[in-house]
Amino acid sequence: DWLLGCCINDNQNYWVRPAYVTITGNPNPPGFPANVDTSQPQWDPNNPRWLPVFPQDPALAPRPIPTAPPFGDYPLARYDRGNTGRVPALPRPPLQSSWGGLSQAAQVFVSPLAVSGPNVVSSSQDGQIYSFNRDSGTQRWRFNLATTATLAPAAQDNLLYIPYTGNKMVVLQDAGDRANVISTVDLPGAASTSPTFLNDVIFLGTGDGDATDLVAMRRENLADRRVFNEPTSRLLQPAIGQETIYVPANRLWALDTNLWRGTELLWTQPDLNNLTAPPVYITPGVIRNSELYAADQSGNIYALDANTGARIWIHPFGTPATVLAVNDNYLFAAGGGIIRAISRLSGQAVWSQQTGGQLTGGPWVTADRVMVATQGGTIFVYDALTGTVVDSSTVLPGPINVAPAVSQEWIFVPTSNTIFGYRGQP
């Protein structure tokens, strides 16, 4: 996220964002491969990935340290704060229906699922938030919200953050057989995204049209907040990099995450208009140090340098993609009943498959597998390298209207007023 500069103001060193500088004229560094095409971006000697790495100045404030979600948790809408959809493991088919008869609500489940420790959590149309035991499906507790919550719960440090109807958010603490209310907070508008986190700060989108905001709140004091209100359409789920948050709406904004120092706009991308999928952040990149993937209403998918917004490639998906996921080699895009693997290096299609309907869950990916859930009730598993269907035998007894959650060898799937737990093979 930062470059070390020197030789200005009496040869003083300084740190600067890559978006603010242009690197030119660099010779090939020591150890640079011979006989490569330096016109290709990955071999450009001016690419920051070829610069030497310097330790951070100890006099500066410590940088955020990325941490993986706890083992077995599915804490955020797209698993992690980068929206990668990349999970440590996927259930191995064939999947076995292990529970479901006891995990019922009075009415249909309306929010995507989250997994936090032993809790599988979702909200129902009956106004209750339900927690079911991850291993048995028995009800651990329910909390009477007295209204609906249709966004994914977010989990952090044994706390659940749940926005709900009425421009509010409740923070609950799991206490085994009950949920304790830690706080209830008023929001400046109706929440449009699930919460996401960077260290001690919560970010979420609120409102629509001219009243659209990205809200940042201190976790220890939810009244201590800052607002970015540039977007003019409903926000999609933002992605967070090291110290940058990527805000998708009618445009794509890259902001410094510390809004308490003021709003620092690092870059916008003029090619993207009316984004259709949450952006995906990943580091290290295959071409740049960090990369961002985004899709817009034109039906194109873009690979960008996450630090500068510079375009790496465009892939013509042909229809607006609604969800993206990434592993080491491929970007996976879904929309219009299609899932496609795209080379992160070239931007070319590797394989495509028809899903037989819209997706309500996934893609979730590992190095070698891709899993999706369709609205019609089928769970597909693909070979990530070839697109071959590995398994399609799991069919729910009804439609899947909100997103399931994966948790190591489990996938938890809501249909109507029941959540089913399917377990993979050892």
N, C-alpha and C positions, 0 to 999 in steps of 0.2 A: 504493500500500500504506500510505501514511502521510498524516496531516493535520497541519497546523501550527496549534497553539493559542496563545493568549496571555492575558495579563491575570490570571494567577494567581501568587501568591507574588511580589509586588512587580513586576507587569507583565512577568514573564519569559516568553519564548517557549518552547514545548515541542512535541515531535513525539509523536503518538499514533496508534495503530492505529484505523482506522474502526470496527472491531467494538466499540470501547470507548466510543463517543460516539453521541449522537443529535443530528442536525442539524435544527433547527426554526426557523421564523420568518424565513427568508432572503427578502429582496425579490428581485424579478426583477433579474438582473445587467445591466450595460450591454451593449447589443447583443443582448439576449434577443429572439427572434422574437415578432412581434406576433400576436395572435389565435390563439394555440395553446392547447390544452386542458391546463392545468397539473395536472389530475388524472391525466394519463398519466405513467407513471414517467419517460419520457425527457425530459419537459418540466417536471418537478417542480423548482422553484428550490432545493429542499433536496437535490437530487441532487448528490453531490460532484463530478461532472464539470463543473458550472458554477462551481466555486470557482476563483479565480486560482491559477496555478502558481508556487511559490516554489522557488528553487534550494536544493539541499541545503547544510546548514551544513558548511563545509570542516573543521570540528573533529571531525565525526563520521566513523566508519569508512566507507569507500566502499561504495556499494550494489553488489550483483551486477549485472553488465552482461550482458544476454542476447545470445548470439551464435548465428547460424544455423549448422546443421550444414555442414561443408565441402562444396564443390561435388561432386555426384555420390555423396555418402555416404548410406547409410541406417543410421544408427548406433544407434538405439534402437528399442524394440519398436513404438512408434507414431510413429516418425520423429523427433519432438522431445520435449523434457521436458514440454511441455504436453499431450502425447498428441493433438495436433490432427489428425494424418494429412494435413496440408496440405503438399504437396511443391512445389518450384519449377516442375516440369514433369512431364507424363505422356507416355509413348510415344504417338505419333500413329498410329492405325490406318490401314491394316491392318498388323498386326504380322508380322514375318518371323522364322522360326526360324533363328537365326544360329549357335548352337552347342548341344551337348548330348551328343554321342557320346563325348567324352573326359572329361566331368565326372561320373564315377561313383564310388560307394562300394561296399564289399563287401556292405553291407546298407542298408536304407531310411534316408533322412534323417528325423531325429526332432525337430530344432529349427527354429524360424523362421530365416529368412536375415537376415544383416546384410551391409552393404557398407561397407568402409573402404578408401579409396584404391583400389588395384588388386585388392583382395581381395573375393571373394564367399564368405562363411563360413557353414558349417552343421555340425552334429554328426550323426553317423550311429549307428545301432544297433550298428554294429561296434566302438564305443568310440573312434573316431577323430574328431578335428575336422579338417575339410577346408577348404582355401582354394583357390579357382579364380580364374584370371585374368579380370577383368571383361570384357575385350574379346575374348578368344579361347576361354575355357572350359578352357584347359589347367590342370592341377594345379600350383599354386605350391608348396604344402607340405601336409603333414598332421601332426597331433600326436596321439600315442597317449595318450588320457585313461584308457584301460582301463576305462571305465565310460560311462554315458550322460549327456548333458546335453540336456534337453528344452526349456529356456527360451531365448529369443532372446539371442545374444551382444550385448554392448554395447561400442561403440567410442568411445574418447576419446584424442586426442593420440597416435595410432599404437599404442595399446594396446587389447587385447581383454580384456574382463572376462566370464568364463564360469562361472556357477554350475553345479555338477554333483552327481550322486548321491553321498551320503555326507556331506552337510552341509558342502560345501567350495566354494571358488571359486578358479579359476586366473586369473592375469593373464599374458597372452602379448604379446610384441612381435614384429611382423612384421619378419623379417630377409631378405626376398626369397625364398630357396629353403628357408627353415625358419622355425619359430617358437621364439623364446627365452622360457623361463620367467622372468618377473620375480619373481613370488611366488605362493605357494599359501596360502590362509587358511582357517581353520576358521570356520564360521558357527554361530550358536546353535541352528539348526534347519535343516531342508530348505528351500532357497530356494523361494518361491512367486511371486516376480516377477523379471523381468529387472532388472539394475541400471539406475539413472538417475543423473544428475549435476547438481550445482550447484557451479560453480567447482571447489574442491579436495575436495568431499565426494561420496561414493558413497552412494546410498540403495537399499535393496532390502528386500523382505518375506521373512520366514522363518516356518516353522512352520504350525500349524493348531490350531484350537480354543483352549484356554486357554494354549497355548504360542506364540501368534502374536505376532510382533514386527515393528516397522519398525526396521531397523538403519541407522545412519549411521556411515560410516568415513572417516577422512582418507585421501586417495589416497596421500600420501607416507608414511603410517604406518597400515597397515590394522588394526593392533592398537589404535589410538586410536579408540575407537568409543563411541557412545551408542545407547540403545535406548528405543523407545516401545512399551509392551506392553499398551495398553488394549484393542485389538480382541479379539473372542472368536470370530472366524471367519477363514478364509483371506483374506489380503490380495489385492486386485487391483492392477494396475499403478498406482502413485501418479502424480499430476500435480504439477508444480512451477510456481509463479508467481514473482513477483519475489523475495520472501523468505518465501514460504509454501509448505508442501507439503500436498497434499490426499490423505488416507489413506482409501481405500475398503475397507470390509469389511462387517460387519453394520450398521455406521453409517458416516457420513462425518465425518471429523475434519479441521480446518484447524489446522496447527501452524506456529509459527515454525520456520524451517529450522535455526536455530542451536541444536541440542540441547545444545551444550556450555555454554550459559547456563542449562540446565534445560529442562524441558518446559513450553512456553507454549502452552496450548490457546487458540486465538483464537475458534473457534466450532465448534459441531456443528449439524447440521440435523435437527430432530426428525421431519420428514416422511419422511425417507428411511430405509428398512430393507432390509438384505440387498441391497447393490448388485450389479448384474449386468454392468456394463461399466466399464472404466477411465474416470474422469472426464476432461473436456477443459477446459483453461484457455486463455483467449485475452484479450489486451489489445491495443488498446483495445476495449471492448465497444460494442455498438450502443445500449445503454440505460444501463449503468453503466460506470465506468472500466475495470473488469476483470470478466469473467464466467466462470462455471463451469457446465458441463453434466454432468448425472449421470442414471443410470437405475437403477431398483430392481426388486425382484421383483414389485411390484404391476402392472408393465406401464406405468408412467408415466415420463415424461422431464421433468426439472426444469431450468429456467434459474435460476441463483442469482447474486446479487452475490458475486463471489469474495472481496471484502474483509470482508463481514459475514455471509454465509450467508443473507441475506434472499432470500425467494423472489420471482422476477420473474414466472414463469408455469409452468404444468404442461401438458404435452401427453400425452393418453392414447394411447400407442402401441398398446396392446391386447395385447401380449405382451412378455416381458422382452427389452429390447434388449441385445445382447452387445457391440456396438462402436459408437463415435460418432466423427464427424469434423466439421470446421468450416471454412468459408471466410468471406469478408466478410459474406455475406448469409444463409447457410443453415447449419443444423445438419443433418447427415446421420446417420440412425440405421438400424441393421440388426439383424435378429433374426427368427427364425421364418420364414425364407425371404422376407423383405420388406426392401426398402430404401426409405427415405422421406426427402424433403427437408422441413425444417420452417423456417418463417420465424424468424429470430433476434429480430425485432422483436415479432411478435405471438404466436409459439408455435403458429401454425396450419399444418396440412399444406399443402404446395405441390404435391407429387406423390408417388406411391408406385409401386413396381414389384415384381413377383414376380421372385425370383432363381433359382427352380427348384431350390433347395436351400440348405443352410447355407453361409455364407461362411467360408473359411479365410484369406482375405486381403482387406485393405481394410476400409472404403472409404478410398481415397487420393483426394485432391481438389485441384483448382486452382480458379481463378476461374470456369472454364466447363466443366470436365469432372470426372467421377467414374469411378473404376475399381475393380472388385471381382474377386475370384477365388473361384469356388465349389468346394466339396469335390468335386463331380462332375467338375471339370476344365475348366470354361469360364471365360474371362475376358470380362467385360462392360465396355463403356465407355458412359456415359450423358452426355447433355447436362445440365449441372448446373442450368440454369434451368428446363427443361421435363420432364426425365426421359426424353426420347426415347432409345431405344437407338441409339447411334452405331455400335457394332460388337459383334458376338458371335461372330465367325468363328474366334477362336483357341480351339481345343479341345485339351487335353493328351492324350497317349496313355494316361493313367491318372489316378486321383484325386489331388487336391492335399490332403495331410493336414496340412501345416504351412504357415505363412504365407510367401508370396513376399516379395521386396523390390523396390522400384522405384528406379531410378537414372537420372534424366534421360530419355534416349531408350530405356532398357532396362527390362525387367521380368525378373527371375530367378525361376524357378518350379521347386520340387522336386516330383517325383513318383516314388514308389518310391525306387530308389537312384541316380537321375539328377537333375541340375539342368539345366534348359533355359534358355538365354538368348534372349529374344525382343526384337527391336529394332524401334522405330517408324520411321515415315517421316521424312525430313529436314524 
